[in-house]
Amino acid sequence: MQNYVFVIDQNKQPLNPVSPARARELLTKQKAAVYRVYPFVIILKHVVDNPQSKPLTIKLDPGSRFTGIAILDQDKVVWAAELEHRGWQIKNALESRRSLRRSRRNRKTRYRQPRFNNRKRKEGWLAPSLMHRVLTIETWVKRLCLYSPITQIAMELIKFDTQKMQNPEIDGVEYQQGELAGYEVREYLLEKWGRKCAYCDHAGVPLQVEHIHPRAKGGSNRVSNLTLSCERCNTKKGTKSIGEFLKKNGSRLEKIQRQAKQPLKDAAAVNATRWELFRTLKNILPTTTGTGGQTKYNRTRLELPKQHWIDAACVGEVNNLNLLTQQPLKIKCTGWGTRQMCGTDKYGFPTRHRERKQIHFGFKTGDIAKAVVTFGKKVGTYIGRVLCRKTGSFDIATISGRVAGISHRFCISIHKKDGYSYGF
């Protein structure tokens, strides 16, 4: 089933979300009109006095590349989405700009002098690629609050060590024993080693925590000395050293030794932004938190599949979940474009010029439009994102492919560009 539909009245006051069938009925009887396509919102043609709105909760599972979003009516998930970030694209773009700037300075091309002592960063500063994650999540929380009566936010945040509170002397792999059965350490290892055996690449089987350097020979319980293996490889390795066990497979030995010391960049990005995100959301609505181990415990107990939006629904205290939707909205951050007026090649030399004017005939590149062509060689109906030209001849990127040479006279705007692309 699809997501529930957001409803606002004539005064743009958020009401209770309705099922797709009910929304279709309101549109058919012309009691409502489409207000927004993504997320889908309808606006009633009358004012609702003293609406009996149910308090909804929005739950978030923040990640480095994806963030799961779920809106719950008590234990019922009525709306879900998965937000794909572009933090790594921003990082690569800044690195490319930096390399071009340095090359221009090195070859003494006319350019401003470098600055050193006049750059100040406020306390708690985050890099643009990291702050992007906080700002996009904030944008979508505020946007969803405009269309639904959300009264509370719940987000995943590893706040404290509950097992440490019960046993102050707990250490290393002892986290594997307890009520949560070591979800924190095991989840880290699953992400780091790709959810498969490090020795035979066998996936889809129960995996055991394995010491790379055996405990019997002085190995520690540090996470950098832990990996995952299937029962067969774990038994076969026994107390052998990693070099002795893989002496006939040098490539795998080198890979494991390199992987054991490789940090998780995604985990570092989440760890760097979690408190800034918490403070940002707290200024919007009352915000509660839950740990990653608690999220996985709830999902495993309820026998739910591994998806970002389902993880979001499992954040915090959860007794039961009723998924009224199985089709989350896929949101991908694309950005608003570039302000650079002069395009350059990979060496930093100018190759093209971009016009300052971006809106042509009421359209901007990236808008979603519907074109109904009634005559000519391209008769038909096309829906997709437009590529605008000042000549009035547009291209439309549809699901089946790109259609060129569509006149602006046939186009009707459906959804203005907002820095995101959408799908299901």
Secondary structure as the mmCIF struct_conf table of DSSP 4:
data_model
#
loop_
_struct_conf.conf_type_id
_struct_conf.id
_struct_conf.beg_label_comp_id
_struct_conf.beg_label_asym_id
_struct_conf.beg_label_seq_id
_struct_conf.end_label_comp_id
_struct_conf.end_label_asym_id
_struct_conf.end_label_seq_id
STRN STRN1 GLN A 2 GLN A 2
HELX_LH_PP_P HELX_LH_PP_P1 ASN A 3 TYR A 4
STRN STRN2 VAL A 5 VAL A 5
STRN STRN3 PHE A 6 ILE A 8
TURN_TY1_P TURN_TY1_P1 GLN A 10 ASN A 11
STRN STRN4 PRO A 14 PRO A 14
STRN STRN5 VAL A 18 VAL A 18
HELX_RH_AL_P HELX_RH_AL_P1 PRO A 20 THR A 28
TURN_TY1_P TURN_TY1_P2 LYS A 29 GLN A 30
BEND BEND1 LYS A 31 LYS A 31
STRN STRN6 ALA A 32 ARG A 36
TURN_TY1_P TURN_TY1_P3 VAL A 37 PHE A 40
STRN STRN7 VAL A 41 LEU A 44
BEND BEND2 LYS A 45 HIS A 46
HELX_LH_PP_P HELX_LH_PP_P2 VAL A 47 VAL A 48
BEND BEND3 ASP A 49 ASN A 50
HELX_LH_PP_P HELX_LH_PP_P3 SER A 53 PRO A 55
STRN STRN8 LEU A 56 ASP A 61
BEND BEND4 SER A 64 ARG A 65
STRN STRN9 PHE A 66 ASP A 73
TURN_TY1_P TURN_TY1_P4 GLN A 74 ASP A 75
STRN STRN10 LYS A 76 GLU A 84
HELX_LH_PP_P HELX_LH_PP_P4 HIS A 85 HIS A 85
HELX_RH_AL_P HELX_RH_AL_P2 GLY A 87 ASN A 106
TURN_TY1_P TURN_TY1_P5 ARG A 107 LYS A 108
BEND BEND5 ARG A 110 ARG A 110
HELX_LH_PP_P HELX_LH_PP_P5 ARG A 112 PRO A 114
BEND BEND6 ASN A 117 ASN A 118
TURN_TY1_P TURN_TY1_P6 GLU A 123 GLY A 124
HELX_RH_AL_P HELX_RH_AL_P3 PRO A 128 TYR A 147
BEND BEND7 SER A 148 SER A 148
STRN STRN11 ILE A 150 GLU A 156
HELX_RH_AL_P HELX_RH_AL_P4 THR A 162 GLN A 166
TURN_TY1_P TURN_TY1_P7 PRO A 168 GLU A 169
HELX_RH_3T_P HELX_RH_3T_P1 GLY A 172 GLN A 176
BEND BEND8 GLN A 177 GLY A 178
TURN_TY1_P TURN_TY1_P8 GLU A 179 GLY A 182
HELX_RH_AL_P HELX_RH_AL_P5 TYR A 183 LYS A 192
TURN_TY1_P TURN_TY1_P9 TRP A 193 ARG A 195
STRN STRN12 LYS A 196 LYS A 196
TURN_TY1_P TURN_TY1_P10 ALA A 198 CYS A 200
STRN STRN13 ALA A 203 ALA A 203
BEND BEND9 GLY A 204 VAL A 205
STRN STRN14 GLN A 208 HIS A 211
BEND BEND10 ILE A 212 HIS A 213
HELX_RH_3T_P HELX_RH_3T_P2 ARG A 215 LYS A 217
TURN_TY1_P TURN_TY1_P11 GLY A 218 GLY A 218
HELX_RH_3T_P HELX_RH_3T_P3 VAL A 223 ASN A 225
STRN STRN15 LEU A 226 SER A 229
HELX_RH_AL_P HELX_RH_AL_P6 GLU A 231 LYS A 237
TURN_TY1_P TURN_TY1_P12 GLY A 238 THR A 239
HELX_RH_AL_P HELX_RH_AL_P7 ILE A 242 PHE A 245
TURN_TY1_P TURN_TY1_P13 LEU A 246 LYS A 248
HELX_RH_AL_P HELX_RH_AL_P8 GLY A 250 LYS A 261
HELX_RH_AL_P HELX_RH_AL_P9 LYS A 265 LYS A 282
TURN_TY1_P TURN_TY1_P14 ASN A 283 ILE A 284
BEND BEND11 LEU A 285 LEU A 285
STRN STRN16 THR A 287 GLY A 290
HELX_RH_AL_P HELX_RH_AL_P10 GLY A 292 ARG A 301
TURN_TY1_P TURN_TY1_P15 LEU A 302 GLU A 303
HELX_RH_AL_P HELX_RH_AL_P11 HIS A 308 ALA A 313
TURN_TY1_P TURN_TY1_P16 CYS A 314 CYS A 314
BEND BEND12 VAL A 315 GLU A 317
BEND BEND13 ASN A 319 ASN A 319
STRN STRN17 ASN A 322 LEU A 323
BEND BEND14 GLN A 326 GLN A 326
STRN STRN18 GLN A 327 GLN A 327
HELX_LH_PP_P HELX_LH_PP_P6 PRO A 328 PRO A 328
STRN STRN19 LEU A 329 CYS A 333
BEND BEND15 TRP A 336 TRP A 336
BEND BEND16 MET A 341 MET A 341
STRN STRN20 CYS A 342 THR A 344
TURN_TY1_P TURN_TY1_P17 LYS A 346 TYR A 347
BEND BEND17 GLY A 348 GLY A 348
STRN STRN21 PRO A 350 HIS A 353
BEND BEND18 ARG A 356 ARG A 356
STRN STRN22 ILE A 359 HIS A 360
TURN_TY1_P TURN_TY1_P18 PHE A 361 GLY A 362
STRN STRN23 PHE A 363 LYS A 364
TURN_TY1_P TURN_TY1_P19 THR A 365 GLY A 366
STRN STRN24 ILE A 368 VAL A 373
BEND BEND19 PHE A 375 GLY A 376
TURN_TY1_P TURN_TY1_P20 LYS A 377 LYS A 378
STRN STRN25 GLY A 380 LEU A 387
TURN_TY1_P TURN_TY1_P21 LYS A 390 THR A 391
BEND BEND20 GLY A 392 GLY A 392
STRN STRN26 SER A 393 ALA A 397
BEND BEND21 ILE A 399 SER A 400
STRN STRN27 ARG A 402 SER A 407
HELX_RH_3T_P HELX_RH_3T_P4 HIS A 408 PHE A 410
STRN STRN28 CYS A 411 HIS A 415
BEND BEND22 GLY A 419 GLY A 419
STRN STRN29 TYR A 420 GLY A 423
#
